[in-house]
């Protein structure tokens, strides 16, 4: 029995280090290869030893697909390909391919240069890893090999984020990566066609949230604030938001962006403008939305300047780097505010302050008291419960599997999906395998002659009397063809063997043979209304292709012998006729 | 002007579509010959490149066409720019009335060439408006390279990179068993677009080949060199250079060459002007289609740097662009300079002004790079002319050497092309190398001719449901070949065929409750298979004996044997390809004998 198997190595009932193994139609595909920001030990990366105990990953995996450039989706890639060892193809979109190595390098610098970690991947490894990447266009059907094909759909989560359809024969899986179903200020909404996959693997970060329109959240936004962000993604949307607000309200307070990455990042947005939303694309010649007037580069010294200011600083979960430095500097003053615009994974400072913790243990047993206001504003571009349901409705999968979310919230969503769509929904933990039996239909070539013959007959379909198609399936290697039986014989150079029966039916009838034949004809004509009964000039009678001849009995002149002759193919009618004739003929009117 | 239509499986696919300029008047000949094609019956139009969609508004807005148009995003965006420029140029010179009396055949034949030779002048139309352009473009569905687009469940179309221009496409039109490639406007040279995808064209039953180079004898690389040196020479002597051109396409490559060339040629102080209502948009758009560019340009975007160096030329003020020569341009204008502007036909647009301004001085040069127009004809109304004229046509589309290389690589079963490609050009009738040479010889078509493509459809895809597949019993007939007889119910929906297991018979055969004789005739009769094989007499006789028949006599005949069962008064004629059982009306006996015979035969 064919089946689809799915095992999350990461992101199973968890957010972080997304990595999902899928086996479909004999092919093995790894979806995403992320790192976990909440850990600094082994748990940081997925457990790749699970994939194959002995043997090379390259032999086992047919391809790796990266959905977008966030580190929890691609952060383990150089470790996986260069340190564990994988030489097969890695697929991602062009913007992801452009931006991913920069974030990886940034991550490496923080880990190695700042935290002094050893045994980490090197810059060269990032470069070598990226050489294995094959860039894909939206909606392009990429033939990984003769049987496995993948196709990217727009996901709207960050620049270049994509959902992927993985297809082998008539079986398919869709993996959403992270996606957003409502267009925002710089990206469009995720979209997929009614591709009816066997399985939809969807993220469920905001499984229980139903967000209202973004407009109302924008109003009471601005004081003196620190906004920890990731350099690419939400940062651009928030920049556009503040830029337009400053413009409209004629505000003077400075807005800073903390890292050199930003300018570069904005440049990527300019060059990949075709991946942004309709409005930005339409107007980019007149006014490029990513050229900001009010947003200036941040210098470390500015943090001590008096007066209000807004600072965007990386990274977004306050787990390291400049955002954490500024946070430590400003945390003691209750007039300041930190706005967390996105999701924070467990273990990060961001997660701690969002869950209400106000005394933080920092490095060196130092305790930091947080007096500043902490606000959470969900600007993170994930689909909410409504959006997830919407996507399930769009794609019409046979079953759904939830990843990239918290178990409790998943449980809620799982019930909702099962109730509303009446499909089974799974939420495996890391290392747990879900097996879905599939029953793919078998594609074969039908000869046009046979098909047309059947279609011409079946012009008026009648459910009660389905029409049978009869043919011969020729199987040669993997080539399957359905042809008419005659054609099959001809193609194989075989002669037909005709099997014919002739039965003698004795009738008591003293009349001449011709008259007997005539009586047989009129009897059959009256009984077999749906058949073609003919009386031929030579005196014989035919019913369809069955031949009936009358002969004299060699001994008894009062008896006539009817010779009923038919082929094997007409057996039922032939046998029916003989039993009919055996009962004798009705008495003639005379 | 190109246009072809392919009918597959009752669906029409139009492959579009250009137009000819007869712009002296300004009116336009479009490609649709309406009496030949009823455009309302066309289901789909596939666009090859932005030059091939200039007639689109005529079709989508005025013909009853209701189908879908497919094109790539760069094709649509740059096509829009070309149309916008055209509309803008035409609207600048409004005509209170338009001449139409000359279209009368009796008057037309008295007019000078080329007018008297023009065909179907009655169908020439006025240029469309921007409103019509927008409406036409809104009907286009955007597609990406290698995207499989299902049409009506019966046909799949796929655009492939053709290497000629940003977003330019060849198209694969295929069903499950037939494949037609439409190759139009392709290039094997390395310029800015993504290289041509040749591999996907393999295994075509038919390859329709059109849009080859207009100038098969000119080498584009050589022409670019000549362009640069002539430009430098003129400017060094204090003259101006005029380059009539389209606002997109080759101009990007020319600017890139000049970017590399100007410093070494000492031209750093010479201003380059690009004047077109869409100059700015064209330069900006060229930078955002990284995914549609050649590998080198793609990697630049990853740095991130703009893929085309004209960004730097603009930044350093070496290249300036203006929507028209009025306004800012007149105050910035310095001579000597180089001006890129349209329209390349020299019949409208800002180029007309520069021809008149610079034509009188022999210091100046006009350099023709666009291959679509005869430069002599273009210059005719400006004669006598003192300025130098250089003809450097840069046409990167396939030449005949590249075509034969391509065909060897791709190996289509049949090639179909316009008639003029199957013979040498009239002016160079001895150049047998300037024609398509392939085996079997290319099938050619003429304007408005209907050509039947040389393939017969034999198979179509059908799906066998898994339950049915499980019930099939394959048997090996020859090594590696197995057969299975299939009796199944055919369901067809949206051109997709599915075979399902037959329903279980509701009445067991030989039903007991017989009311009338005719009731017994099966409605949904199970078809008996065909038989094949032959019956070995000795073994057959042994089998008979084993099943209790005695008193068996075998007689030889000319073609085989007769087996007599004397007791049962039964006679069995056995020949190579037939068996005939003649017996009394004893159904039990007949069925027993039948089953014995069938044991020796194969069923189909």
Interface residues (C-beta under 8 A of the other chain):
Chain A: X94 X97 X98 X101 X135 X137 X138 X139 X140 X141 X142 X170 X264 X267 X268 X270 X271 X272 X273 X274 X284 X285 X439 X440 X441 X442 X443 X444 X445 X446 X447 X448 X451 X454 X455 X458 X465 X466 X467 X468 X469 X470 X471 X472 X473 X474 X475 X476 X477 X481 X482 X485 X486 X488 X489 X492 X494 X495 X496 X497 X498 X499 X500 X501 X502 X503 X504 X505 X506 X527 X528 X529 X530 X531 X564 X568 X569 X570 X571 X572 X573 X575 X576 X578 X579 X580 X581 X582
Chain B: X73 X143 X144 X145 X146 X147 X148 X158 X176 X177 X280 X281 X284 X285 X287 X288 X289 X290 X291 X298 X301 X302 X304 X306 X307 X457 X458 X459 X460 X461 X462 X463 X464 X465 X466 X467 X469 X472 X474 X477 X478 X480 X481 X482 X483 X484 X485 X486 X487 X488 X489 X490 X492 X497 X498 X499 X502 X503 X509 X517 X518 X520 X521 X522 X523 X524 X525 X526 X527 X528 X529 X530 X531 X532 X533 X534 X576 X577 X578 X579 X580 X581 X582 X583 X584 X585 X587 X590 X594 X597 X598 X601 X602 X604
